[in-house]
Amino acid sequence: MRIGMAGLGLILFICWGCVLIWPDDLPALENRTPPKPPGDAFEAAVISFGLLSSFFSDVDLSDIYPVSRHGPSYAEAYEYLLQGFDAGLAGDILAAYTMTDSNGTLRIIPCEGIPMLTAADRARADITTQGDCAVIQVRLEDCYQIGDCYIYQITSRLIDGNWKITDLSLTEQ
């Protein structure tokens, strides 16, 4: 295969052009900072419960039913809850605590709700992390009536680099 002088000149021009436009401050792969490790599972759970609390408390009234500002339709509410909960649990929460009216508006059913985990619960929480799974257990006393005692178990999994709550259970002691 023979390359003429014009072809050789074109190849040299392209090579020199690449060298001239290549950024000299491009960091080497080995000097890049590693991806940020996933945050604390407890902290992520508190943020997820904050989302849930906002979903139920930031409301407008439609007739006698509250309608969440974070999800006036099932699809919007589902997407909102997916920020902190896995798909199955987000759907279960909506099925248990909401209903859709004839206009397609998602209404919150007034009832006793899910106990909320807060930052103040960290001191009394038992946290077990194993790989991509974390289990948080908190003892709740006088939760629904004076003298009652429950173990609240929150299970989270690392999904797409973020801790998301996958299961909730409340066991009476």
Backbone as CSV, one residue per row, in Angstrom:
resi,resn,N_x,N_y,N_z,CA_x,CA_y,CA_z,C_x,C_y,C_z
1,MET,0.848,-1.164,0.000,0.000,0.000,0.000,0.897,1.230,0.000
2,ARG,0.663,2.097,-0.936,1.479,3.308,-1.043,0.631,4.511,-0.650
3,ILE,1.230,5.368,0.132,0.577,6.622,0.502,1.336,7.729,-0.189
4,GLY,0.592,8.541,-0.889,1.220,9.662,-1.576,1.590,10.759,-0.596
5,MET,2.330,11.735,-1.068,2.745,12.870,-0.225,1.541,13.631,0.305
6,ALA,0.510,13.758,-0.503,-0.690,14.477,-0.052,-1.359,13.704,1.088
7,GLY,-1.435,12.369,0.969,-2.038,11.534,2.007,-1.237,11.576,3.293
8,LEU,0.093,11.523,3.174,0.969,11.590,4.337,0.837,12.945,5.029
9,GLY,0.750,13.990,4.239,0.581,15.336,4.800,-0.736,15.451,5.556
10,LEU,-1.802,14.849,5.025,-3.113,14.885,5.680,-3.068,14.139,7.012
11,ILE,-2.425,12.973,7.045,-2.315,12.193,8.281,-1.524,12.972,9.329
12,LEU,-0.403,13.580,8.955,0.388,14.383,9.899,-0.402,15.583,10.400
13,PHE,-1.169,16.204,9.524,-1.985,17.361,9.904,-3.023,16.958,10.957
14,ILE,-3.679,15.812,10.750,-4.694,15.336,11.701,-4.039,15.006,13.039
15,CYS,-2.903,14.326,13.019,-2.210,13.970,14.266,-1.782,15.214,15.037
16,TRP,-1.173,16.189,14.362,-0.746,17.420,15.030,-1.954,18.207,15.525
17,GLY,-3.035,18.190,14.770,-4.255,18.892,15.193,-4.805,18.320,16.485
18,CYS,-4.777,16.981,16.593,-5.264,16.334,17.819,-4.398,16.707,19.016
19,VAL,-3.087,16.752,18.822,-2.172,17.110,19.906,-2.410,18.549,20.346
20,LEU,-2.643,19.434,19.406,-2.829,20.842,19.735,-4.148,21.118,20.442
21,ILE,-5.212,20.374,20.122,-6.506,20.655,20.754,-6.759,19.794,21.986
22,TRP,-5.901,18.804,22.242,-6.065,17.951,23.418,-5.794,18.766,24.677
23,PRO,-6.716,18.778,25.650,-6.484,19.576,26.861,-5.327,19.010,27.673
24,ASP,-4.385,19.874,28.045,-3.223,19.405,28.795,-3.515,19.290,30.285
25,ASP,-4.675,19.797,30.735,-5.000,19.678,32.153,-5.956,18.512,32.420
26,LEU,-6.113,17.609,31.432,-6.968,16.446,31.604,-6.298,15.498,32.599
27,PRO,-6.975,15.184,33.721,-6.333,14.343,34.730,-6.192,12.906,34.250
28,ALA,-5.152,12.285,34.705,-4.932,10.873,34.391,-5.968,10.038,35.134
29,LEU,-6.288,8.885,34.601,-7.301,8.036,35.222,-6.936,7.659,36.651
30,GLU,-5.654,7.393,36.908,-5.276,6.982,38.259,-5.319,8.132,39.265
31,ASN,-5.373,9.378,38.802,-5.428,10.519,39.711,-6.852,10.972,40.002
32,ARG,-7.826,10.336,39.401,-9.217,10.730,39.636,-9.643,10.316,41.032
33,THR,-10.549,11.111,41.602,-11.068,10.750,42.912,-12.033,9.588,42.740
34,PRO,-12.010,8.641,43.648,-12.921,7.498,43.528,-14.363,7.965,43.702
35,PRO,-15.325,7.208,43.195,-16.714,7.604,43.373,-17.052,7.702,44.854
36,LYS,-17.925,8.618,45.180,-18.311,8.824,46.568,-19.001,7.565,47.094
37,PRO,-18.540,7.054,48.246,-19.179,5.855,48.781,-20.601,6.182,49.229
38,PRO,-21.462,5.171,49.246,-22.827,5.437,49.675,-22.836,5.953,51.100
39,GLY,-23.769,6.824,51.388,-23.854,7.426,52.712,-24.308,6.427,53.764
40,ASP,-24.436,6.914,54.931,-24.875,6.145,56.074,-26.321,5.685,55.863
41,ALA,-26.592,4.413,56.095,-27.934,3.853,55.895,-28.950,4.497,56.836
42,PHE,-28.542,4.780,58.079,-29.477,5.407,59.020,-29.842,6.807,58.547
43,GLU,-28.837,7.570,58.161,-29.070,8.934,57.675,-29.990,8.921,56.447
44,ALA,-29.762,7.987,55.545,-30.604,7.870,54.352,-32.038,7.506,54.731
45,ALA,-32.202,6.639,55.737,-33.546,6.262,56.188,-34.274,7.465,56.778
46,VAL,-33.569,8.288,57.544,-34.182,9.498,58.108,-34.643,10.428,56.981
47,ILE,-33.824,10.575,55.953,-34.202,11.408,54.803,-35.428,10.817,54.105
48,SER,-35.464,9.495,53.954,-36.615,8.834,53.325,-37.889,9.055,54.134
49,PHE,-37.784,8.953,55.452,-38.954,9.206,56.290,-39.357,10.680,56.241
50,GLY,-38.391,11.570,56.052,-38.720,12.985,55.857,-39.545,13.192,54.597
51,LEU,-39.186,12.480,53.524,-39.978,12.530,52.288,-41.395,12.030,52.539
52,LEU,-41.499,10.922,53.260,-42.806,10.342,53.552,-43.643,11.289,54.406
53,SER,-43.016,11.885,55.408,-43.709,12.847,56.258,-44.208,14.038,55.446
54,SER,-43.365,14.548,54.556,-43.772,15.664,53.693,-44.916,15.262,52.777
55,PHE,-44.869,14.037,52.267,-45.944,13.564,51.393,-47.284,13.628,52.118
56,PHE,-47.306,13.203,53.390,-48.559,13.169,54.144,-48.940,14.508,54.771
57,SER,-47.994,15.404,54.981,-48.321,16.657,55.678,-48.419,17.883,54.773
58,ASP,-47.730,17.913,53.644,-47.823,19.049,52.715,-49.016,18.803,51.801
59,VAL,-50.198,19.226,52.266,-51.428,18.872,51.560,-52.314,20.087,51.298
60,ASP,-53.193,19.906,50.334,-54.318,20.804,50.088,-55.563,19.958,50.293
61,LEU,-56.665,20.598,50.696,-57.902,19.847,50.880,-58.730,19.871,49.609
62,SER,-59.267,18.708,49.257,-60.194,18.572,48.142,-61.419,17.873,48.719
63,ASP,-62.521,18.592,48.816,-63.691,18.138,49.577,-63.221,17.940,51.013
64,ILE,-63.319,16.743,51.542,-62.868,16.523,52.925,-61.538,15.783,52.991
65,TYR,-60.990,15.409,51.824,-59.776,14.597,51.805,-58.531,15.427,51.501
66,PRO,-57.441,15.135,52.208,-56.177,15.797,51.865,-55.595,15.225,50.567
67,VAL,-54.988,16.122,49.774,-54.302,15.749,48.536,-52.867,16.253,48.670
68,SER,-51.897,15.356,48.555,-50.495,15.726,48.724,-50.031,16.652,47.609
69,ARG,-49.311,17.679,47.986,-48.707,18.580,46.992,-47.554,17.892,46.259
70,HIS,-47.061,16.804,46.819,-45.938,16.080,46.213,-46.389,14.993,45.248
71,GLY,-47.694,14.775,45.161,-48.181,13.728,44.267,-49.689,13.715,44.175
72,PRO,-50.261,14.648,43.418,-51.725,14.663,43.282,-52.257,13.540,42.388
73,SER,-51.369,12.837,41.698,-51.780,11.664,40.920,-50.946,10.483,41.406
74,TYR,-51.419,9.288,41.108,-50.690,8.098,41.541,-49.271,8.093,40.972
75,ALA,-49.145,8.400,39.689,-47.824,8.361,39.039,-46.860,9.349,39.686
76,GLU,-47.339,10.563,39.982,-46.468,11.572,40.609,-46.092,11.168,42.030
77,ALA,-47.063,10.642,42.781,-46.796,10.211,44.154,-45.801,9.052,44.168
78,TYR,-45.981,8.129,43.259,-45.094,6.968,43.151,-43.667,7.419,42.850
79,GLU,-43.500,8.315,41.888,-42.166,8.837,41.548,-41.550,9.569,42.737
80,TYR,-42.362,10.321,43.471,-41.868,11.049,44.643,-41.342,10.067,45.693
81,LEU,-42.120,9.019,45.979,-41.710,8.058,47.004,-40.520,7.211,46.573
82,LEU,-40.325,7.037,45.276,-39.174,6.261,44.790,-37.838,6.906,45.141
83,GLN,-37.859,8.155,45.565,-36.613,8.804,45.982,-36.034,8.140,47.230
84,GLY,-36.892,7.550,48.067,-36.398,6.963,49.303,-36.831,5.534,49.566
85,PHE,-37.722,5.010,48.721,-38.265,3.673,48.930,-38.144,2.868,47.644
86,ASP,-38.012,1.549,47.782,-37.966,0.730,46.570,-39.366,0.675,45.957
87,ALA,-39.450,0.198,44.734,-40.697,0.232,43.969,-41.836,-0.510,44.671
88,GLY,-41.544,-1.686,45.215,-42.591,-2.462,45.868,-43.168,-1.768,47.085
89,LEU,-42.303,-1.230,47.943,-42.770,-0.571,49.162,-43.476,0.742,48.842
90,ALA,-42.995,1.488,47.864,-43.672,2.732,47.464,-45.100,2.423,47.019
91,GLY,-45.271,1.368,46.227,-46.609,0.960,45.791,-47.472,0.507,46.955
92,ASP,-46.885,-0.238,47.912,-47.637,-0.701,49.081,-48.100,0.463,49.948
93,ILE,-47.252,1.461,50.133,-47.624,2.637,50.930,-48.798,3.351,50.274
94,LEU,-48.725,3.547,48.968,-49.819,4.225,48.264,-51.104,3.403,48.320
95,ALA,-51.000,2.077,48.207,-52.188,1.220,48.261,-52.849,1.271,49.639
96,ALA,-52.054,1.366,50.698,-52.583,1.343,52.058,-53.123,2.689,52.531
97,TYR,-52.526,3.781,52.078,-52.844,5.080,52.666,-53.460,6.093,51.708
98,THR,-53.748,5.694,50.483,-54.347,6.630,49.525,-55.455,5.946,48.733
99,MET,-56.254,6.771,48.082,-57.267,6.277,47.147,-57.370,7.288,46.015
100,THR,-57.801,6.827,44.859,-57.949,7.711,43.709,-59.426,7.997,43.509
101,ASP,-59.790,9.289,43.358,-61.196,9.628,43.126,-61.541,9.482,41.640
102,SER,-62.775,9.792,41.291,-63.237,9.609,39.909,-62.521,10.525,38.919
103,ASN,-61.907,11.606,39.411,-61.160,12.530,38.544,-59.693,12.137,38.394
104,GLY,-59.269,11.070,39.067,-57.875,10.641,38.997,-56.982,11.316,40.023
105,THR,-57.584,12.077,40.952,-56.811,12.739,42.006,-56.545,11.744,43.129
106,LEU,-55.314,11.667,43.551,-54.919,10.766,44.628,-55.193,11.456,45.959
107,ARG,-56.030,10.846,46.767,-56.392,11.421,48.068,-55.807,10.568,49.185
108,ILE,-55.405,11.233,50.247,-54.848,10.543,51.408,-55.996,10.113,52.307
109,ILE,-55.979,8.855,52.730,-57.000,8.336,53.632,-56.593,8.696,55.057
110,PRO,-57.421,9.474,55.775,-57.080,9.814,57.160,-57.120,8.555,58.042
111,CYS,-56.006,8.212,58.649,-55.911,7.048,59.530,-54.589,7.127,60.285
112,GLU,-54.402,6.185,61.225,-53.105,6.109,61.891,-52.078,5.705,60.854
113,GLY,-50.919,6.313,60.921,-49.934,6.073,59.879,-48.738,5.279,60.340
114,ILE,-47.703,5.403,59.574,-46.443,4.706,59.796,-45.613,5.500,60.802
115,PRO,-45.047,4.845,61.823,-44.144,5.582,62.717,-42.965,6.156,61.916
116,MET,-42.571,7.365,62.247,-41.498,8.046,61.521,-40.178,7.927,62.277
117,LEU,-39.139,7.597,61.559,-37.784,7.543,62.101,-37.189,8.941,61.991
118,THR,-36.569,9.418,63.073,-35.933,10.740,63.053,-34.480,10.616,63.499
119,ALA,-33.738,11.681,63.327,-32.326,11.697,63.737,-32.188,11.428,65.235
120,ALA,-33.186,11.828,66.027,-33.143,11.612,67.473,-33.192,10.126,67.837
121,ASP,-33.646,9.280,66.922,-33.733,7.838,67.186,-32.394,7.122,67.070
122,ARG,-31.368,7.785,66.548,-30.075,7.123,66.334,-29.489,6.568,67.631
123,ALA,-29.618,7.295,68.725,-29.015,6.867,69.991,-29.588,5.536,70.481
124,ARG,-30.837,5.259,70.164,-31.441,4.011,70.635,-31.648,2.988,69.524
125,ALA,-31.031,3.223,68.378,-31.176,2.313,67.237,-30.060,1.277,67.227
126,ASP,-30.429,0.077,66.854,-29.462,-0.998,66.624,-29.351,-1.134,65.111
127,ILE,-28.162,-0.860,64.561,-27.969,-0.842,63.111,-27.009,-1.959,62.722
128,THR,-27.466,-2.829,61.830,-26.643,-3.923,61.327,-26.519,-3.763,59.821
129,THR,-25.281,-3.647,59.337,-25.050,-3.515,57.898,-24.242,-4.705,57.426
130,GLN,-24.717,-5.304,56.336,-23.995,-6.428,55.751,-24.085,-6.292,54.234
131,GLY,-22.966,-5.908,53.632,-22.943,-5.716,52.176,-23.865,-4.591,51.749
132,ASP,-24.810,-4.913,50.889,-25.719,-3.889,50.371,-27.042,-3.854,51.127
133,CYS,-27.075,-4.428,52.335,-28.300,-4.474,53.137,-28.026,-3.897,54.527
134,ALA,-28.967,-3.117,55.024,-28.866,-2.577,56.380,-30.207,-2.787,57.079
135,VAL,-30.138,-3.205,58.337,-31.340,-3.385,59.142,-31.221,-2.463,60.350
136,ILE,-32.230,-1.628,60.525,-32.280,-0.687,61.646,-33.429,-1.127,62.541
137,GLN,-33.144,-1.313,63.833,-34.191,-1.669,64.782,-34.234,-0.617,65.874
138,VAL,-35.452,-0.151,66.147,-35.658,0.856,67.181,-36.793,0.375,68.081
139,ARG,-36.576,0.464,69.374,-37.615,0.097,70.344,-38.501,1.323,70.563
140,LEU,-39.789,1.151,70.320,-40.756,2.238,70.496,-41.650,1.922,71.690
141,GLU,-41.721,2.854,72.624,-42.577,2.679,73.798,-43.637,3.760,73.806
142,ASP,-44.811,3.398,74.325,-45.949,4.327,74.385,-46.252,4.900,73.000
143,CYS,-46.195,4.043,72.013,-46.362,4.474,70.625,-47.830,4.732,70.297
144,TYR,-48.689,3.761,70.566,-50.114,3.904,70.265,-50.954,4.082,71.522
145,GLN,-50.450,3.561,72.645,-51.114,3.764,73.933,-50.071,3.635,75.035
146,ILE,-50.394,4.140,76.193,-49.458,4.105,77.315,-49.178,2.651,77.694
147,GLY,-47.886,2.335,77.797,-47.457,1.008,78.207,-47.168,0.045,77.070
148,ASP,-47.476,0.430,75.838,-47.176,-0.496,74.739,-45.696,-0.425,74.376
149,CYS,-45.213,-1.476,73.711,-43.808,-1.543,73.320,-43.706,-2.310,72.004
150,TYR,-42.994,-1.728,71.055,-42.833,-2.330,69.735,-41.368,-2.285,69.317
151,ILE,-40.983,-3.219,68.473,-39.693,-3.161,67.790,-40.007,-2.771,66.350
152,TYR,-39.467,-1.649,65.943,-39.672,-1.136,64.590,-38.439,-1.514,63.781
153,GLN,-38.639,-2.317,62.756,-37.516,-2.760,61.927,-37.632,-2.156,60.535
154,ILE,-36.574,-1.473,60.134,-36.493,-0.826,58.823,-35.360,-1.507,58.061
155,THR,-35.682,-2.092,56.926,-34.670,-2.748,56.100,-34.404,-1.881,54.883
156,SER,-33.129,-1.607,54.622,-32.729,-0.800,53.468,-31.752,-1.583,52.616
157,ARG,-31.774,-1.289,51.341,-30.815,-1.886,50.400,-30.160,-0.778,49.600
158,LEU,-28.953,-1.048,49.195,-28.214,-0.126,48.343,-28.682,-0.365,46.907
159,ILE,-29.431,0.587,46.358,-29.989,0.476,45.010,-29.458,1.639,44.186
160,ASP,-28.752,1.332,43.120,-28.162,2.357,42.245,-27.334,3.367,43.031
161,GLY,-26.596,2.878,44.033,-25.701,3.733,44.802,-26.366,4.518,45.915
162,ASN,-27.672,4.301,46.152,-28.399,5.015,47.209,-29.121,4.011,48.102
163,TRP,-29.142,4.311,49.398,-29.890,3.473,50.323,-31.369,3.773,50.147
164,LYS,-32.166,2.726,49.937,-33.621,2.870,49.822,-34.280,1.864,50.750
165,ILE,-35.338,2.297,51.401,-36.059,1.427,52.325,-36.839,0.399,51.511
166,THR,-36.662,-0.879,51.872,-37.328,-1.960,51.140,-38.393,-2.670,51.965
167,ASP,-38.331,-2.529,53.295,-39.310,-3.221,54.134,-39.436,-2.515,55.474
168,LEU,-40.647,-2.519,56.003,-40.932,-1.969,57.324,-41.722,-3.011,58.100
169,SER,-41.375,-3.211,59.363,-42.185,-4.101,60.198,-42.231,-3.545,61.615
170,LEU,-43.369,-3.752,62.245,-43.596,-3.301,63.609,-44.082,-4.514,64.393
171,THR,-43.278,-4.962,65.363,-43.595,-6.169,66.122,-43.836,-5.792,67.574
172,GLU,-45.007,-6.176,68.089,-45.332,-5.872,69.481,-44.519,-6.765,70.404
173,GLN,-44.008,-6.190,71.484,-43.209,-6.935,72.465,-44.045,-7.315,73.658
